[in-house]
Each structure stands twice: as structure tokens, then as C-alpha cells.
Amino acid sequence: MDDFAKHSDELQRHIDRLENDINWQGTPFQQRTEVVVNQAKNELAKVKSTSYSFTVQLLDPEHVFRSMAFATFVSTWVVRFVDPKKKHPSPLAE
């Protein structure tokens, strides 16, 4: 989550720097700079929406429960797959 916050802050600073610097306006680089600003704004929106969706998923107890149940199922299946007798979880694999 900290990575999303850092990336979001970096993008916002980049956008602010480009929008506050008016030296590019009225020059041949104006169109290119506007495209860069729009791309940065779109990327910022993606980062924020991803961060919000992760937060919602982590705060939903049902989602966390189902994710943990799936992880347990997969780990048990992998242990059974490598167990030569194919009898895990009872008896315990050696």
C-alpha cells in the first residue's frame, strides 16, 4: 500500500510541476507536454483506483476468509501431489 501512495505522490508532483511551469505554453512542445500531463493524470487515476480496490478487498472479511481457504486448499493439494503415498493430510507426509 505504501508503494501506491509513493507512486501516487510522485505522479501528483510531476503533474503539478508540469502544470505550474508555463514556459512550455506557446512553444512547439505545448502539444507534447499536454499529452504527457493527460497520460500522467490517467496513470494517477489508475493507481488510485487500484489502491482503493485493494483496500476494499482487504477490509472485506468474507474476501479474506475465502482467499485464506483457497490458499489452504492449494497448499494441501501441492503437499498431496508431492507425497509419494498420495494420502496427505492423514497420515502426515514425511
OpenMM code with the backbone's topology and positions (N, CA, C; nanometers):
from openmm import Vec3, app, unit

residues = "MET ASP ASP PHE ALA LYS HIS SER ASP GLU LEU GLN ARG HIS ILE ASP ARG LEU GLU ASN ASP ILE ASN TRP GLN GLY THR PRO PHE GLN GLN ARG THR GLU VAL VAL VAL ASN GLN ALA LYS ASN GLU LEU ALA LYS VAL LYS SER THR SER TYR SER PHE THR VAL GLN LEU LEU ASP PRO GLU HIS VAL PHE ARG SER MET ALA PHE ALA THR PHE VAL SER THR TRP VAL VAL ARG PHE VAL ASP PRO LYS LYS LYS HIS PRO SER PRO LEU ALA GLU".split()
positions = [
    Vec3(0.0821, -0.1192, 0.0000),
    Vec3(0.0000, 0.0000, 0.0000),
    Vec3(0.0868, 0.1261, 0.0000),
    Vec3(0.2019, 0.1159, 0.0667),
    Vec3(0.2916, 0.2311, 0.0680),
    Vec3(0.3441, 0.2620, -0.0715),
    Vec3(0.3646, 0.1570, -0.1519),
    Vec3(0.4120, 0.1788, -0.2885),
    Vec3(0.3098, 0.2573, -0.3703),
    Vec3(0.1822, 0.2255, -0.3509),
    Vec3(0.0788, 0.3004, -0.4225),
    Vec3(0.0780, 0.4467, -0.3786),
    Vec3(0.0937, 0.4709, -0.2504),
    Vec3(0.0950, 0.6083, -0.2006),
    Vec3(0.2158, 0.6841, -0.2549),
    Vec3(0.3312, 0.6191, -0.2568),
    Vec3(0.4515, 0.6839, -0.3098),
    Vec3(0.4367, 0.7135, -0.4583),
    Vec3(0.3868, 0.6158, -0.5317),
    Vec3(0.3690, 0.6352, -0.6757),
    Vec3(0.2671, 0.7449, -0.7036),
    Vec3(0.1614, 0.7456, -0.6265),
    Vec3(0.0590, 0.8485, -0.6412),
    Vec3(0.1157, 0.9874, -0.6124),
    Vec3(0.1938, 0.9983, -0.5058),
    Vec3(0.2552, 1.1273, -0.4718),
    Vec3(0.3526, 1.1737, -0.5800),
    Vec3(0.4314, 1.0802, -0.6333),
    Vec3(0.5259, 1.1152, -0.7395),
    Vec3(0.4530, 1.1648, -0.8636),
    Vec3(0.3471, 1.0947, -0.9014),
    Vec3(0.2700, 1.1369, -1.0183),
    Vec3(0.2055, 1.2737, -0.9964),
    Vec3(0.1517, 1.2960, -0.8773),
    Vec3(0.0882, 1.4246, -0.8488),
    Vec3(0.1906, 1.5383, -0.8526),
    Vec3(0.3099, 1.5142, -0.7970),
    Vec3(0.4158, 1.6164, -0.8032),
    Vec3(0.4572, 1.6440, -0.9474),
    Vec3(0.4664, 1.5384, -1.0275),
    Vec3(0.5025, 1.5545, -1.1686),
    Vec3(0.3974, 1.6370, -1.2418),
    Vec3(0.2707, 1.6066, -1.2179),
    Vec3(0.1615, 1.6816, -1.2817),
    Vec3(0.1647, 1.8274, -1.2369),
    Vec3(0.1791, 1.8495, -1.1063),
    Vec3(0.1837, 1.9868, -1.0548),
    Vec3(0.3004, 2.0648, -1.1149),
    Vec3(0.4157, 1.9997, -1.1244),
    Vec3(0.5340, 2.0665, -1.1797),
    Vec3(0.5098, 2.1066, -1.3250),
    Vec3(0.4502, 2.0162, -1.4036),
    Vec3(0.4242, 2.0473, -1.5436),
    Vec3(0.3181, 2.1552, -1.5596),
    Vec3(0.2140, 2.1511, -1.4776),
    Vec3(0.1065, 2.2496, -1.4906),
    Vec3(0.1471, 2.3866, -1.4382),
    Vec3(0.2338, 2.3917, -1.3379),
    Vec3(0.2754, 2.5204, -1.2822),
    Vec3(0.3843, 2.5878, -1.3644),
    Vec3(0.4603, 2.5106, -1.4404),
    Vec3(0.5642, 2.5676, -1.5260),
    Vec3(0.5001, 2.6091, -1.6575),
    Vec3(0.4922, 2.7382, -1.6819),
    Vec3(0.4237, 2.7876, -1.8013),
    Vec3(0.5205, 2.8156, -1.9161),
    Vec3(0.6463, 2.7804, -1.9007),
    Vec3(0.7447, 2.8063, -2.0055),
    Vec3(0.7167, 2.7279, -2.1330),
    Vec3(0.6482, 2.6154, -2.1236),
    Vec3(0.6212, 2.5331, -2.2397),
    Vec3(0.5001, 2.5800, -2.3187),
    Vec3(0.4192, 2.6679, -2.2592),
    Vec3(0.2979, 2.7137, -2.3277),
    Vec3(0.3349, 2.8079, -2.4413),
    Vec3(0.2742, 2.7866, -2.5555),
    Vec3(0.3004, 2.8688, -2.6721),
    Vec3(0.4252, 2.8276, -2.7477),
    Vec3(0.4830, 2.7164, -2.7123),
    Vec3(0.6025, 2.6674, -2.7819),
    Vec3(0.5645, 2.5430, -2.8615),
    Vec3(0.6545, 2.4965, -2.9460),
    Vec3(0.6261, 2.3734, -3.0205),
    Vec3(0.6067, 2.2512, -2.9302),
    Vec3(0.6533, 2.2594, -2.8054),
    Vec3(0.6406, 2.1469, -2.7133),
    Vec3(0.5085, 2.1473, -2.6366),
    Vec3(0.4221, 2.2441, -2.6638),
    Vec3(0.2975, 2.2551, -2.5881),
    Vec3(0.2108, 2.1305, -2.6055),
    Vec3(0.1915, 2.0868, -2.7280),
    Vec3(0.1057, 1.9715, -2.7513),
    Vec3(0.1640, 1.8467, -2.6855),
    Vec3(0.2947, 1.8285, -2.6964),
    Vec3(0.3591, 1.7121, -2.6352),
    Vec3(0.3462, 1.7158, -2.4834),
    Vec3(0.3634, 1.8318, -2.4249),
    Vec3(0.3532, 1.8451, -2.2800),
    Vec3(0.2106, 1.8201, -2.2334),
    Vec3(0.1121, 1.8668, -2.3082),
    Vec3(-0.0271, 1.8419, -2.2721),
    Vec3(-0.0591, 1.6925, -2.2770),
    Vec3(-0.0022, 1.6225, -2.3740),
    Vec3(-0.0222, 1.4779, -2.3830),
    Vec3(0.0403, 1.4093, -2.2620),
    Vec3(0.1597, 1.4531, -2.2222),
    Vec3(0.2266, 1.3956, -2.1056),
    Vec3(0.1450, 1.4205, -1.9792),
    Vec3(0.0900, 1.5400, -1.9648),
    Vec3(0.0074, 1.5719, -1.8474),
    Vec3(-0.1168, 1.4832, -1.8449),
    Vec3(-0.1808, 1.4656, -1.9587),
    Vec3(-0.3004, 1.3806, -1.9648),
    Vec3(-0.2669, 1.2348, -1.9349),
    Vec3(-0.1534, 1.1873, -1.9851),
    Vec3(-0.1119, 1.0498, -1.9557),
    Vec3(-0.0837, 1.0326, -1.8069),
    Vec3(-0.0192, 1.1318, -1.7472),
    Vec3(0.0098, 1.1241, -1.6040),
    Vec3(-0.1187, 1.1268, -1.5229),
    Vec3(-0.2157, 1.2061, -1.5630),
    Vec3(-0.3441, 1.2096, -1.4925),
    Vec3(-0.4163, 1.0758, -1.5048),
    Vec3(-0.4119, 1.0142, -1.6227),
    Vec3(-0.4740, 0.8827, -1.6405),
    Vec3(-0.4044, 0.7773, -1.5554),
    Vec3(-0.2720, 0.7823, -1.5501),
    Vec3(-0.1971, 0.6874, -1.4675),
    Vec3(-0.2281, 0.7078, -1.3199),
    Vec3(-0.2413, 0.8333, -1.2779),
    Vec3(-0.2759, 0.8632, -1.1392),
    Vec3(-0.4139, 0.8070, -1.1053),
    Vec3(-0.5074, 0.8206, -1.1961),
    Vec3(-0.6411, 0.7648, -1.1733),
    Vec3(-0.6363, 0.6123, -1.1621),
    Vec3(-0.5549, 0.5469, -1.2442),
    Vec3(-0.5406, 0.4016, -1.2365),
    Vec3(-0.4798, 0.3590, -1.1035),
    Vec3(-0.3766, 0.4299, -1.0603),
    Vec3(-0.3100, 0.3951, -0.9341),
    Vec3(-0.4063, 0.4116, -0.8173),
    Vec3(-0.4812, 0.5206, -0.8169),
    Vec3(-0.5768, 0.5434, -0.7082),
    Vec3(-0.6876, 0.4382, -0.7087),
    Vec3(-0.7400, 0.4046, -0.8256),
    Vec3(-0.8478, 0.3051, -0.8303),
    Vec3(-0.7973, 0.1673, -0.7881),
    Vec3(-0.6749, 0.1331, -0.8257),
    Vec3(-0.6170, 0.0055, -0.7825),
    Vec3(-0.5981, 0.0033, -0.6319),
    Vec3(-0.5485, 0.1127, -0.5777),
    Vec3(-0.5284, 0.1219, -0.4334),
    Vec3(-0.6609, 0.1096, -0.3586),
    Vec3(-0.7632, 0.1777, -0.4084),
    Vec3(-0.8945, 0.1705, -0.3438),
    Vec3(-0.9520, 0.0288, -0.3509),
    Vec3(-0.9355, -0.0380, -0.4652),
    Vec3(-0.9899, -0.1736, -0.4771),
    Vec3(-0.9167, -0.2704, -0.3843),
    Vec3(-0.7839, -0.2557, -0.3706),
    Vec3(-0.7109, -0.3400, -0.2760),
    Vec3(-0.7564, -0.3138, -0.1330),
    Vec3(-0.7786, -0.1892, -0.0998),
    Vec3(-0.8223, -0.1549, 0.0350),
    Vec3(-0.9590, -0.2175, 0.0642),
    Vec3(-1.0491, -0.2082, -0.0309),
    Vec3(-1.1828, -0.2661, -0.0123),
    Vec3(-1.1734, -0.4166, 0.0059),
    Vec3(-1.0897, -0.4810, -0.0743),
    Vec3(-1.0762, -0.6262, -0.0634),
    Vec3(-1.0171, -0.6659, 0.0710),
    Vec3(-0.9189, -0.5920, 0.1193),
    Vec3(-0.8566, -0.6268, 0.2468),
    Vec3(-0.9471, -0.5991, 0.3659),
    Vec3(-1.0412, -0.5083, 0.3509),
    Vec3(-1.1318, -0.4773, 0.4604),
    Vec3(-1.2573, -0.5639, 0.4594),
    Vec3(-1.2735, -0.6448, 0.3560),
    Vec3(-1.3900, -0.7322, 0.3466),
    Vec3(-1.3558, -0.8670, 0.4097),
    Vec3(-1.4152, -0.8999, 0.5253),
    Vec3(-1.3802, -1.0254, 0.5924),
    Vec3(-1.4132, -1.1496, 0.5092),
    Vec3(-1.5205, -1.1449, 0.4330),
    Vec3(-1.5586, -1.2595, 0.3503),
    Vec3(-1.4531, -1.2872, 0.2432),
    Vec3(-1.4035, -1.1814, 0.1813),
    Vec3(-1.2997, -1.1977, 0.0789),
    Vec3(-1.1712, -1.2537, 0.1397),
    Vec3(-1.1321, -1.2033, 0.2552),
    Vec3(-1.0114, -1.2522, 0.3222),
    Vec3(-1.0289, -1.3989, 0.3606),
    Vec3(-1.1447, -1.4347, 0.4140),
    Vec3(-1.1719, -1.5733, 0.4527),
    Vec3(-1.1629, -1.6667, 0.3321),
    Vec3(-1.2254, -1.6272, 0.2216),
    Vec3(-1.2234, -1.7120, 0.1016),
    Vec3(-1.0825, -1.7212, 0.0425),
    Vec3(-1.0081, -1.6145, 0.0480),
    Vec3(-0.8703, -1.6174, -0.0025),
    Vec3(-0.7837, -1.7112, 0.0807),
    Vec3(-0.7996, -1.7050, 0.2125),
    Vec3(-0.7227, -1.7935, 0.3003),
    Vec3(-0.7651, -1.9392, 0.2808),
    Vec3(-0.8932, -1.9642, 0.2633),
    Vec3(-0.9407, -2.1006, 0.2390),
    Vec3(-0.8829, -2.1545, 0.1086),
    Vec3(-0.8785, -2.0711, 0.0064),
    Vec3(-0.8207, -2.1145, -0.1214),
    Vec3(-0.6718, -2.1427, -0.1068),
    Vec3(-0.5997, -2.0560, -0.0359),
    Vec3(-0.4560, -2.0776, -0.0156),
    Vec3(-0.4314, -2.2076, 0.0617),
    Vec3(-0.5138, -2.2359, 0.1600),
    Vec3(-0.5015, -2.3601, 0.2353),
    Vec3(-0.5282, -2.4809, 0.1458),
    Vec3(-0.6323, -2.4722, 0.0639),
    Vec3(-0.6646, -2.5799, -0.0291),
    Vec3(-0.5494, -2.6069, -0.1248),
    Vec3(-0.4932, -2.5018, -0.1820),
    Vec3(-0.3839, -2.5175, -0.2787),
    Vec3(-0.2604, -2.5764, -0.2119),
    Vec3(-0.2262, -2.5286, -0.0933),
    Vec3(-0.1075, -2.5818, -0.0252),
    Vec3(-0.1269, -2.7296, 0.0111),
    Vec3(-0.2469, -2.7666, 0.0545),
    Vec3(-0.2746, -2.9073, 0.0844),
    Vec3(-0.2661, -2.9914, -0.0424),
    Vec3(-0.3174, -2.9403, -0.1513),
    Vec3(-0.3128, -3.0115, -0.2784),
    Vec3(-0.1693, -3.0312, -0.3250),
    Vec3(-0.0852, -2.9277, -0.3109),
    Vec3(0.0544, -2.9386, -0.3527),
    Vec3(0.1277, -3.0423, -0.2679),
    Vec3(0.1033, -3.0407, -0.1362),
    Vec3(0.1672, -3.1402, -0.0498),
    Vec3(0.1204, -3.2801, -0.0880),
    Vec3(-0.0064, -3.2971, -0.1152),
    Vec3(-0.0578, -3.4285, -0.1561),
    Vec3(0.0022, -3.4698, -0.2902),
    Vec3(0.0217, -3.3745, -0.3780),
    Vec3(0.0770, -3.4023, -0.5099),
    Vec3(0.2200, -3.4567, -0.5007),
    Vec3(0.2994, -3.4020, -0.4093),
    Vec3(0.4389, -3.4467, -0.3965),
    Vec3(0.4546, -3.5617, -0.2974),
    Vec3(0.3513, -3.5941, -0.2208),
    Vec3(0.3574, -3.7063, -0.1270),
    Vec3(0.3586, -3.8364, -0.2071),
    Vec3(0.4606, -3.9205, -0.1862),
    Vec3(0.4676, -4.0436, -0.2658),
    Vec3(0.3472, -4.1358, -0.2440),
    Vec3(0.2885, -4.1354, -0.1256),
    Vec3(0.1740, -4.2228, -0.0969),
    Vec3(0.0406, -4.1595, -0.1347),
    Vec3(0.0407, -4.0283, -0.1634),
    Vec3(-0.0811, -3.9542, -0.2028),
    Vec3(-0.1903, -3.9625, -0.0980),
    Vec3(-0.1519, -3.9618, 0.0319),
    Vec3(-0.2509, -3.9762, 0.1391),
    Vec3(-0.2543, -3.8556, 0.2327),
    Vec3(-0.1879, -3.7491, 0.1972),
    Vec3(-0.1909, -3.6304, 0.2845),
    Vec3(-0.3318, -3.5742, 0.2840),
    Vec3(-0.3881, -3.5279, 0.3883),
    Vec3(-0.3351, -3.4843, 0.5172),
    Vec3(-0.3354, -3.5913, 0.6252),
    Vec3(-0.3888, -3.7083, 0.6003),
    Vec3(-0.3739, -3.8107, 0.7043),
    Vec3(-0.3283, -3.9389, 0.6365),
    Vec3(-0.2226, -3.9961, 0.6732),
    Vec3(-0.1243, -3.9549, 0.7750),
    Vec3(-0.0376, -3.8406, 0.7227),
    Vec3(0.0364, -3.7782, 0.8127),
    Vec3(0.1204, -3.6654, 0.7751),
    Vec3(0.2270, -3.7092, 0.6754),
    Vec3(0.2564, -3.6236, 0.5823),
    Vec3(0.3596, -3.6534, 0.4817),
    Vec3(0.4954, -3.6531, 0.5464),
    Vec3(0.5843, -3.7390, 0.4965),
    Vec3(0.7191, -3.7486, 0.5539),
    Vec3(0.8160, -3.6657, 0.4740),
] * unit.nanometer
topology = app.Topology()
chain = topology.addChain("A")
for resn in residues:
    res = topology.addResidue(resn, chain)
    for name in ("N", "CA", "C"):
        topology.addAtom(name, app.Element.getBySymbol(name[0]), res)
